[in-house]
């Protein structure tokens, strides 16, 4: 009897434990998604107490700027009207450092900040040195010539004389370091002396001179602390809610985020919109596919084919015109009126006429498309590669001898890639707290329910087995005890079986 009682108590305890597991698992199924959502909302907002705040303030991801130059092989032939031929040089790789300063939290649930950037050359990652010489169009000369196209002939002749006196030519041969970070040019000093507002720079001229050790403007973005629906969205840039570079309100709108984090809980229908001060416009990326980066699930976002389409191909882009062929965007209005164009490298995803007009271009999606891999639950980028090309529209300008007989062509100057991937301790922390722990909780709730159901069956099975049929071998048999009187029910039993009753012995 003692062993049976102990078995009953053990079965009851297991059943009670199973009930607890099942109830806890059911509660977790209901509560865990809400708890995870609350933790994500708490840790992605811009708040000093959030997990991602230090990541937002001092980006731990190592960013690299890789620059490729288009070395003009036949500059003399181009001046005679022949098709340009270019040779891609590079990459020249720079480590990019970013940090935010002047961080100010405002009363309207926004935060204002300046983000500074600096670059350090990485010889071990580069294919060449900053001392390498590159032959490329002289942006100052050819840009100024284009701006003089509709001016009186007398002014053009004066400019031709000025160019000759200063030794300026249509093509220049300068080092990578000079092209990137600036060089002294007598034309810049002359223009700044007599036309002080024509150029936005006063000293050296270089394609990236304004970016090194400088900020990208004063951003004011929503923190998401009070109103989560607007988290990371830009409220103002340099005090403006829209810019004045373009010809339509839609194109001038400052939409999306500052390009570093997005709202969490993304779906394939989500798009990534951000404002780029360098491009002077908002850009929009679209979902392509799901993937995994270092064990972290991601959504890959890419540029739509309409990003740099002209107004004829994509009417909403009409505000960015005047346009040339589709696939390049005119940015002259935000680049001191020089005829500069932005596109994908090698004119990828653009009108084929553009690449065919220049020998040496080979556009392909593997090398020249851009992407961002974002963790959809938090909206934090894990891996990115943004690639853009800068080109100059050149042609012969009558009256300016330095332009020779150049046939109209959009001549690529260089293209660059900004890339970065989360790694090391930040990646491990992110994976543990925002991926591993939620995954463990997600599976634990179903394990608890399953275990609870199994344990609940134990007392039920024990009860069924304990109430089974009794052992008949331990009971006396009527057939073995002939002296026992028949039961009063015997006649009835025999009648039901069709037999005859027998009289008892006297």
SULNOR-V763990 format. One record per residue. N is the residue number from 1. RES is the residue in one letter. SS is DSSP state (a for helix, b for strand, c for the rest). PSI is psi as a letter, one per 40 degrees, with the letter a starting at -180 (none if undefined). Layout:
n=N res=RES ss=SS psi=PSI
n=N res=RES ss=SS psi=PSI
This chain:
n=1 res=X ss=c psi=d
n=2 res=X ss=a psi=d
n=3 res=X ss=a psi=d
n=4 res=X ss=a psi=d
n=5 res=X ss=a psi=d
n=6 res=X ss=a psi=d
n=7 res=X ss=a psi=d
n=8 res=X ss=a psi=d
n=9 res=X ss=a psi=d
n=10 res=X ss=a psi=d
n=11 res=X ss=a psi=d
n=12 res=X ss=a psi=d
n=13 res=X ss=a psi=d
n=14 res=X ss=a psi=d
n=15 res=X ss=a psi=d
n=16 res=X ss=a psi=d
n=17 res=X ss=a psi=d
n=18 res=X ss=a psi=d
n=19 res=X ss=a psi=d
n=20 res=X ss=a psi=d
n=21 res=X ss=a psi=d
n=22 res=X ss=a psi=d
n=23 res=X ss=a psi=d
n=24 res=X ss=a psi=d
n=25 res=X ss=a psi=d
n=26 res=X ss=a psi=d
n=27 res=X ss=a psi=d
n=28 res=X ss=a psi=d
n=29 res=X ss=a psi=d
n=30 res=X ss=a psi=d
n=31 res=X ss=a psi=d
n=32 res=X ss=a psi=d
n=33 res=X ss=a psi=d
n=34 res=X ss=a psi=d
n=35 res=X ss=a psi=d
n=36 res=X ss=a psi=d
n=37 res=X ss=a psi=d
n=38 res=X ss=a psi=d
n=39 res=X ss=a psi=d
n=40 res=X ss=a psi=d
n=41 res=X ss=a psi=d
n=42 res=X ss=a psi=d
n=43 res=X ss=a psi=e
n=44 res=X ss=a psi=e
n=45 res=X ss=c psi=i
n=46 res=X ss=c psi=g
n=47 res=X ss=c psi=h
n=48 res=X ss=c psi=d
n=49 res=X ss=c psi=e
n=50 res=X ss=c psi=i
n=51 res=X ss=c psi=d
n=52 res=X ss=c psi=e
n=53 res=X ss=a psi=d
n=54 res=X ss=a psi=d
n=55 res=X ss=a psi=d
n=56 res=X ss=a psi=d
n=57 res=X ss=a psi=d
n=58 res=X ss=c psi=g
n=59 res=X ss=c psi=h
n=60 res=X ss=c psi=e
n=61 res=X ss=c psi=h
n=62 res=X ss=c psi=h
n=63 res=X ss=b psi=i
n=64 res=X ss=b psi=h
n=65 res=X ss=b psi=h
n=66 res=X ss=b psi=h
n=67 res=X ss=b psi=h
n=68 res=X ss=b psi=h
n=69 res=X ss=b psi=i
n=70 res=X ss=b psi=h
n=71 res=X ss=b psi=h
n=72 res=X ss=b psi=h
n=73 res=X ss=c psi=d
n=74 res=X ss=c psi=g
n=75 res=X ss=a psi=d
n=76 res=X ss=a psi=d
n=77 res=X ss=a psi=d
n=78 res=X ss=a psi=d
n=79 res=X ss=a psi=d
n=80 res=X ss=c psi=e
n=81 res=X ss=c psi=e
n=82 res=X ss=c psi=i
n=83 res=X ss=c psi=h
n=84 res=X ss=c psi=i
n=85 res=X ss=b psi=h
n=86 res=X ss=b psi=i
n=87 res=X ss=b psi=h
n=88 res=X ss=b psi=h
n=89 res=X ss=b psi=h
n=90 res=X ss=b psi=a
n=91 res=X ss=b psi=i
n=92 res=X ss=b psi=h
n=93 res=X ss=b psi=h
n=94 res=X ss=b psi=h
n=95 res=X ss=b psi=h
n=96 res=X ss=b psi=h
n=97 res=X ss=b psi=h
n=98 res=X ss=b psi=i
n=99 res=X ss=b psi=i
n=100 res=X ss=b psi=i
n=101 res=X ss=b psi=i
n=102 res=X ss=b psi=f
n=103 res=X ss=b psi=h
n=104 res=X ss=b psi=h
n=105 res=X ss=b psi=h
n=106 res=X ss=c psi=i
n=107 res=X ss=c psi=e
n=108 res=X ss=c psi=f
n=109 res=X ss=c psi=f
n=110 res=X ss=b psi=i
n=111 res=X ss=b psi=h
n=112 res=X ss=b psi=i
n=113 res=X ss=b psi=i
n=114 res=X ss=b psi=h
n=115 res=X ss=b psi=h
n=116 res=X ss=b psi=i
n=117 res=X ss=b psi=i
n=118 res=X ss=b psi=i
n=119 res=X ss=b psi=i
n=120 res=X ss=b psi=h
n=121 res=X ss=b psi=h
n=122 res=X ss=c psi=g
n=123 res=X ss=a psi=d
n=124 res=X ss=a psi=d
n=125 res=X ss=a psi=e
n=126 res=X ss=c psi=i
n=127 res=X ss=c psi=g
n=128 res=X ss=c psi=i
n=129 res=X ss=c psi=i
n=130 res=X ss=c psi=e
n=131 res=X ss=c psi=e
n=132 res=X ss=c psi=i
n=133 res=X ss=b psi=h
n=134 res=X ss=b psi=h
n=135 res=X ss=b psi=h
n=136 res=X ss=b psi=i
n=137 res=X ss=b psi=i
n=138 res=X ss=c psi=h
n=139 res=X ss=a psi=d
n=140 res=X ss=a psi=d
n=141 res=X ss=a psi=d
n=142 res=X ss=a psi=d
n=143 res=X ss=a psi=d
n=144 res=X ss=a psi=d
n=145 res=X ss=a psi=d
n=146 res=X ss=a psi=d
n=147 res=X ss=a psi=d
n=148 res=X ss=c psi=e
n=149 res=X ss=c psi=d
n=150 res=X ss=c psi=e
n=151 res=X ss=c psi=i
n=152 res=X ss=c psi=i
n=153 res=X ss=a psi=d
n=154 res=X ss=a psi=d
n=155 res=X ss=a psi=d
n=156 res=X ss=a psi=d
n=157 res=X ss=a psi=d
n=158 res=X ss=a psi=d
n=159 res=X ss=a psi=d
n=160 res=X ss=a psi=d
n=161 res=X ss=a psi=d
n=162 res=X ss=a psi=d
n=163 res=X ss=a psi=d
n=164 res=X ss=a psi=d
n=165 res=X ss=a psi=d
n=166 res=X ss=a psi=e
n=167 res=X ss=c psi=f
n=168 res=X ss=c psi=h
n=169 res=X ss=c psi=i
n=170 res=X ss=c psi=d
n=171 res=X ss=b psi=i
n=172 res=X ss=b psi=i
n=173 res=X ss=b psi=g
n=174 res=X ss=b psi=i
n=175 res=X ss=b psi=i
n=176 res=X ss=a psi=d
n=177 res=X ss=a psi=d
n=178 res=X ss=a psi=d
n=179 res=X ss=a psi=d
n=180 res=X ss=a psi=d
n=181 res=X ss=a psi=e
n=182 res=X ss=c psi=i
n=183 res=X ss=b psi=i
n=184 res=X ss=c psi=h
n=185 res=X ss=c psi=h
n=186 res=X ss=a psi=d
n=187 res=X ss=a psi=d
n=188 res=X ss=a psi=d
n=189 res=X ss=a psi=d
n=190 res=X ss=a psi=d
n=191 res=X ss=a psi=d
n=192 res=X ss=a psi=d
n=193 res=X ss=a psi=d
n=194 res=X ss=a psi=d
n=195 res=X ss=c psi=g
n=196 res=X ss=c psi=d
n=197 res=X ss=c psi=e
n=198 res=X ss=c psi=d
n=199 res=X ss=c psi=i
n=200 res=X ss=c psi=e
n=201 res=X ss=c psi=i
n=202 res=X ss=c psi=d
n=203 res=X ss=c psi=b
n=204 res=X ss=c psi=i
n=205 res=X ss=b psi=h
n=206 res=X ss=c psi=i
n=207 res=X ss=c psi=d
n=208 res=X ss=c psi=e
n=209 res=X ss=c psi=d
n=210 res=X ss=c psi=e
n=211 res=X ss=c psi=d
n=212 res=X ss=c psi=h
n=213 res=X ss=c psi=f
n=214 res=X ss=b psi=i
n=215 res=X ss=b psi=i
n=216 res=X ss=b psi=f
n=217 res=X ss=b psi=i
n=218 res=X ss=b psi=h
n=219 res=X ss=b psi=h
n=220 res=X ss=b psi=h
n=221 res=X ss=b psi=i
n=222 res=X ss=b psi=h
n=223 res=X ss=c psi=d
n=224 res=X ss=c psi=e
n=225 res=X ss=c psi=d
n=226 res=X ss=c psi=d
n=227 res=X ss=c psi=g
n=228 res=X ss=a psi=d
n=229 res=X ss=a psi=e
n=230 res=X ss=a psi=e
n=231 res=X ss=c psi=h
n=232 res=X ss=c psi=e
n=233 res=X ss=b psi=i
n=234 res=X ss=b psi=h
n=235 res=X ss=b psi=d
n=236 res=X ss=b psi=i
n=237 res=X ss=b psi=h
n=238 res=X ss=c psi=f
n=239 res=X ss=c psi=e
n=240 res=X ss=b psi=i
n=241 res=X ss=c psi=e
n=242 res=X ss=b psi=i
n=243 res=X ss=c psi=i
n=244 res=X ss=c psi=f
n=245 res=X ss=c psi=d
n=246 res=X ss=c psi=a
n=247 res=X ss=c psi=e
n=248 res=X ss=c psi=i
n=249 res=X ss=a psi=d
n=250 res=X ss=a psi=d
n=251 res=X ss=a psi=d
n=252 res=X ss=a psi=e
n=253 res=X ss=b psi=i
n=254 res=X ss=c psi=h
n=255 res=X ss=c psi=i
n=256 res=X ss=c psi=a
n=257 res=X ss=b psi=a
n=258 res=X ss=c psi=e
n=259 res=X ss=c psi=e
n=260 res=X ss=c psi=d
n=261 res=X ss=b psi=i
n=262 res=X ss=c psi=i
n=263 res=X ss=c psi=i
n=264 res=X ss=c psi=a
n=265 res=X ss=c psi=f
n=266 res=X ss=c psi=i
n=267 res=X ss=c psi=i
n=268 res=X ss=c psi=e
n=269 res=X ss=c psi=e
n=270 res=X ss=c psi=i
n=271 res=X ss=b psi=i
n=272 res=X ss=b psi=h
n=273 res=X ss=b psi=h
n=274 res=X ss=b psi=i
n=275 res=X ss=b psi=h
n=276 res=X ss=b psi=h
n=277 res=X ss=c psi=d
n=278 res=X ss=c psi=d
n=279 res=X ss=c psi=e
n=280 res=X ss=c psi=f
n=281 res=X ss=b psi=i
n=282 res=X ss=b psi=i
n=283 res=X ss=b psi=i
n=284 res=X ss=b psi=h
n=285 res=X ss=b psi=i
n=286 res=X ss=b psi=i
n=287 res=X ss=b psi=h
n=288 res=X ss=b psi=d
n=289 res=X ss=b psi=i
n=290 res=X ss=b psi=i
n=291 res=X ss=b psi=a
n=292 res=X ss=b psi=h
n=293 res=X ss=b psi=h
n=294 res=X ss=c psi=f
n=295 res=X ss=c psi=e
n=296 res=X ss=b psi=h
n=297 res=X ss=b psi=h
n=298 res=X ss=b psi=i
n=299 res=X ss=b psi=h
n=300 res=X ss=b psi=h
n=301 res=X ss=b psi=h
n=302 res=X ss=b psi=i
n=303 res=X ss=b psi=h
n=304 res=X ss=c psi=i
n=305 res=X ss=c psi=e
n=306 res=X ss=c psi=e
n=307 res=X ss=c psi=d
n=308 res=X ss=c psi=f
n=309 res=X ss=c psi=i
n=310 res=X ss=c psi=i
n=311 res=X ss=c psi=d
n=312 res=X ss=c psi=d
n=313 res=X ss=c psi=d
n=314 res=X ss=c psi=g
n=315 res=X ss=a psi=d
n=316 res=X ss=a psi=e
n=317 res=X ss=a psi=e
n=318 res=X ss=a psi=d
n=319 res=X ss=a psi=e
n=320 res=X ss=a psi=e
n=321 res=X ss=c psi=i
n=322 res=X ss=c psi=h
n=323 res=X ss=c psi=i
n=324 res=X ss=c psi=b
n=325 res=X ss=c psi=i
n=326 res=X ss=c psi=i
n=327 res=X ss=c psi=e
n=328 res=X ss=b psi=i
n=329 res=X ss=b psi=h
n=330 res=X ss=b psi=h
n=331 res=X ss=c psi=f
n=332 res=X ss=a psi=d
n=333 res=X ss=a psi=d
n=334 res=X ss=a psi=e
n=335 res=X ss=c psi=g
n=336 res=X ss=c psi=f
n=337 res=X ss=c psi=e
n=338 res=X ss=c psi=i
n=339 res=X ss=c psi=g
n=340 res=X ss=b psi=i
n=341 res=X ss=b psi=i
n=342 res=X ss=b psi=i
n=343 res=X ss=b psi=a
n=344 res=X ss=c psi=i
n=345 res=X ss=a psi=i
n=346 res=X ss=a psi=f
n=347 res=X ss=a psi=f
n=348 res=X ss=c psi=i
n=349 res=X ss=c psi=f
n=350 res=X ss=c psi=i
n=351 res=X ss=c psi=h
n=352 res=X ss=a psi=d
n=353 res=X ss=a psi=d
n=354 res=X ss=a psi=d
n=355 res=X ss=a psi=d
n=356 res=X ss=a psi=d
n=357 res=X ss=c psi=e
n=358 res=X ss=c psi=h
n=359 res=X ss=b psi=h
n=360 res=X ss=c psi=e
n=361 res=X ss=c psi=h
n=362 res=X ss=c psi=g
n=363 res=X ss=c psi=h
n=364 res=X ss=c psi=i
n=365 res=X ss=a psi=d
n=366 res=X ss=a psi=d
n=367 res=X ss=a psi=d
n=368 res=X ss=a psi=e
n=369 res=X ss=c psi=i
n=370 res=X ss=c psi=i
n=371 res=X ss=b psi=i
n=372 res=X ss=b psi=h
n=373 res=X ss=b psi=h
n=374 res=X ss=b psi=h
n=375 res=X ss=b psi=h
n=376 res=X ss=c psi=d
n=377 res=X ss=c psi=d
n=378 res=X ss=c psi=e
n=379 res=X ss=c psi=e
n=380 res=X ss=b psi=h
n=381 res=X ss=b psi=h
n=382 res=X ss=b psi=d
n=383 res=X ss=b psi=h
n=384 res=X ss=b psi=i
n=385 res=X ss=b psi=h
n=386 res=X ss=b psi=h
n=387 res=X ss=b psi=h
n=388 res=X ss=b psi=i
n=389 res=X ss=b psi=i
n=390 res=X ss=b psi=h
n=391 res=X ss=b psi=i
n=392 res=X ss=b psi=h
n=393 res=X ss=b psi=h
n=394 res=X ss=b psi=i
n=395 res=X ss=c psi=i
n=396 res=X ss=c psi=h
n=397 res=X ss=c psi=h
n=398 res=X ss=c psi=h
n=399 res=X ss=c psi=e
n=400 res=X ss=c psi=h
n=401 res=X ss=a psi=d
n=402 res=X ss=a psi=d
n=403 res=X ss=a psi=e
n=404 res=X ss=c psi=b
n=405 res=X ss=c psi=f
n=406 res=X ss=c psi=h
n=407 res=X ss=c psi=i
n=408 res=X ss=c psi=h
n=409 res=X ss=b psi=i
n=410 res=X ss=b psi=h
n=411 res=X ss=b psi=h
n=412 res=X ss=b psi=h
n=413 res=X ss=b psi=d
n=414 res=X ss=b psi=i
n=415 res=X ss=b psi=i
n=416 res=X ss=b psi=i
n=417 res=X ss=b psi=h
n=418 res=X ss=b psi=h
n=419 res=X ss=b psi=i
n=420 res=X ss=b psi=i
n=421 res=X ss=b psi=h
n=422 res=X ss=c psi=h
n=423 res=X ss=c psi=i
n=424 res=X ss=a psi=a
n=425 res=X ss=a psi=d
n=426 res=X ss=a psi=d
n=427 res=X ss=a psi=d
n=428 res=X ss=a psi=d
n=429 res=X ss=a psi=d
n=430 res=X ss=a psi=d
n=431 res=X ss=a psi=d
n=432 res=X ss=a psi=d
n=433 res=X ss=a psi=d
n=434 res=X ss=a psi=e
n=435 res=X ss=a psi=d
n=436 res=X ss=a psi=d
n=437 res=X ss=a psi=d
n=438 res=X ss=a psi=d
n=439 res=X ss=a psi=d
n=440 res=X ss=a psi=d
n=441 res=X ss=a psi=d
n=442 res=X ss=a psi=d
n=443 res=X ss=a psi=d
n=444 res=X ss=a psi=d
n=445 res=X ss=a psi=d
n=446 res=X ss=a psi=d
n=447 res=X ss=a psi=d
n=448 res=X ss=a psi=d
n=449 res=X ss=a psi=d
n=450 res=X ss=a psi=d
n=451 res=X ss=a psi=d
n=452 res=X ss=a psi=d
n=453 res=X ss=a psi=d
n=454 res=X ss=a psi=d
n=455 res=X ss=a psi=d
n=456 res=X ss=a psi=d
n=457 res=X ss=a psi=d
n=458 res=X ss=a psi=d
n=459 res=X ss=a psi=d
n=460 res=X ss=a psi=d
n=461 res=X ss=a psi=d
n=462 res=X ss=a psi=d
n=463 res=X ss=a psi=d
n=464 res=X ss=a psi=d
n=465 res=X ss=a psi=d
n=466 res=X ss=a psi=d
n=467 res=X ss=c psi=f
n=468 res=X ss=c psi=i
n=469 res=X ss=c psi=i
n=470 res=X ss=c psi=i
n=471 res=X ss=c psi=h
n=472 res=X ss=a psi=d
n=473 res=X ss=a psi=e
n=474 res=X ss=a psi=e
n=475 res=X ss=c psi=i
n=476 res=X ss=c psi=i
n=477 res=X ss=c psi=h
n=478 res=X ss=a psi=d
n=479 res=X ss=a psi=d
n=480 res=X ss=a psi=e
n=481 res=X ss=c psi=g
n=482 res=X ss=c psi=d
n=483 res=X ss=c psi=e
n=484 res=X ss=c psi=h
n=485 res=X ss=c psi=i
n=486 res=X ss=c psi=i
n=487 res=X ss=c psi=i
n=488 res=X ss=c psi=d
n=489 res=X ss=c psi=e
n=490 res=X ss=a psi=d
n=491 res=X ss=a psi=d
n=492 res=X ss=a psi=d
n=493 res=X ss=a psi=d
n=494 res=X ss=a psi=d
n=495 res=X ss=a psi=d
n=496 res=X ss=a psi=d
n=497 res=X ss=a psi=e
n=498 res=X ss=c psi=e
n=499 res=X ss=c psi=i
n=500 res=X ss=c psi=i
n=501 res=X ss=c psi=i
n=502 res=X ss=c psi=i
n=503 res=X ss=c psi=i
n=504 res=X ss=c psi=i
n=505 res=X ss=c psi=i
n=506 res=X ss=c psi=none
